[in-house]
Amino acid sequence: MRLLSRYQMVSLLEGRLPSNKLKLVMAWIEIHRDELMADWELASKGENPYKIDPLK
């Protein structure tokens, strides 16, 4: 599974996920959006990203 998040939009690029699972992933992304964006900035500078709590 591959997801793309760009400019506040998330799309499933490859693979399949049952809709109920996809909704959970999308909710997790929304909850952690700021952390994900901060990690993206770090990673794009070659720095190590912080750990983000997994989906529970």
C-alpha positions as CSV (number, residue, x, y, z in Angstrom):
1,M,0.0,0.0,0.0
2,R,1.2,3.5,-0.8
3,L,-0.4,6.7,0.2
4,L,0.3,10.2,-1.0
5,S,-0.3,13.3,1.1
6,R,0.2,16.6,-0.6
7,Y,-1.4,19.9,0.3
8,Q,-3.7,18.5,2.8
9,M,-5.0,15.8,0.4
10,V,-4.3,12.1,0.9
11,S,-4.7,9.5,-1.9
12,L,-4.2,5.8,-2.0
13,L,-1.7,5.3,-4.8
14,E,-1.2,1.6,-5.0
15,G,-2.8,-1.5,-3.5
16,R,-6.1,-2.1,-1.8
17,L,-7.4,-1.6,1.7
18,P,-10.9,-2.4,2.9
19,S,-12.9,0.8,3.3
20,N,-13.2,0.4,7.1
21,K,-9.4,0.1,7.4
22,L,-8.9,3.0,5.1
23,K,-11.1,5.1,7.2
24,L,-9.0,4.3,10.3
25,V,-5.8,5.2,8.4
26,M,-7.3,8.5,7.2
27,A,-8.4,9.3,10.8
28,W,-4.9,8.6,12.0
29,I,-3.5,10.9,9.4
30,E,-5.9,13.6,10.4
31,I,-5.0,13.2,14.1
32,H,-1.2,13.3,13.3
33,R,-1.2,15.7,10.4
34,D,1.0,18.3,12.1
35,E,3.5,15.6,13.3
36,L,3.6,14.1,9.8
37,M,4.3,17.4,8.2
38,A,7.0,18.2,10.7
39,D,8.6,14.8,10.1
40,W,8.4,15.4,6.3
41,E,10.3,18.6,6.8
42,L,13.0,16.9,8.9
43,A,13.3,14.0,6.4
44,S,13.6,16.3,3.4
45,K,16.6,17.9,5.1
46,G,18.2,14.6,5.7
47,E,17.4,14.6,9.4
48,N,15.8,11.7,11.3
49,P,12.0,12.1,11.8
50,Y,10.4,11.7,15.2
51,K,8.4,8.6,16.0
52,I,4.7,9.0,15.7
53,D,2.3,6.9,17.8
54,P,0.9,4.0,15.7
55,L,-2.8,3.4,15.0
56,K,-4.3,1.8,18.1
